[in-house]
Amino acid sequence: MGKEKSKKRRRSSSNNDSSSSSSSDSSREKKKLRKLKKKLKKEQKKTEKVLKKKLKEERKKLKKKHRSKSSSLSRDEHKKLEDAPADIPIELMEKSKAMAPMTKEEWEQKQSVVRRVLDEDTGRYRLIKGDGEVLEEIVSRDRHKQINKQATRADGEFFQASTIHKFL
């Protein structure tokens, strides 16, 4: 039981003790840190205020532009802009609108677009529908042979180019 006694700190009466001077140094450092933190907070608040003012000015400019274009906007769109909270930037609102799911009409319009894209590796042109679906193109037998010859030639050239780079 004698070993489990708690140890208490005792102050020394001498001023030459190194522990007392180090504790006063650490308290000074703590005070300096507090002051620095306060300064940082004040500076952050100032910069936030400046940014908020700039944001408000930009919103006012955008609202003026939208008012001049109000004839092109529908009543619903105009109300949505006016009802928007003042603390949300318009750019963020437009971005969130882009993240919203597509309507059926928008999806059908996007899918109806078919474009011809060149595959650089094979030299073939592919029909790509809307979001990336590859379509088959119906061609005559002669055109099919011509496409295959061209693709085979492009495959050979690609293979040669890749093997030459391995040896260099």
C-alpha positions, 0 to 999 in steps of 0.5 A: 500500500505504501507504493500506491501513494499519490505524489504531490508537487511541491514548490521550491522556495528558490527563484533559480529553479528552472521549472518556474521560469519555464512555466512563466515562459509557457504562459507568455507563449499561450497569451501570445497565441491567444492574441494571434488567434484573435487577430486572425479571427478579426481578419477573417471577419473583415474578409468575409464582410468584404466578400459578402458586399461584393456578392451583393453587388454582383446580385444587384447587377444580375437582377438588373440584367434579368429585369431588362430581359424580363420580357424574354423570361416567363412569369414562373422563371421571373418569380423563381428569381425573385423568390430566391434567398439572398444568401444563395448565389445565382450561379449555384442555383443554376448549377443545382438546376443542372444537377436535377433529373431530366424531364422525359422531353429533354431526354427524348430531345437528347437521344434524338441527336445522332452524330458521326464520330471518327475512331482514330485507332481504327479509322472507322466512323461510328454513329453515336446516339445522344448519350453515347450509344453506338448505332449500326449503320446499314451500308451496301456490300461494296461499301462494307468491304471498303470500310473493312479494308480501310479499318484493316489498314488503319489497324496495321498502321497503329500496330506498326507505330506502337511496336516501333515505339517499343524498340526505341 
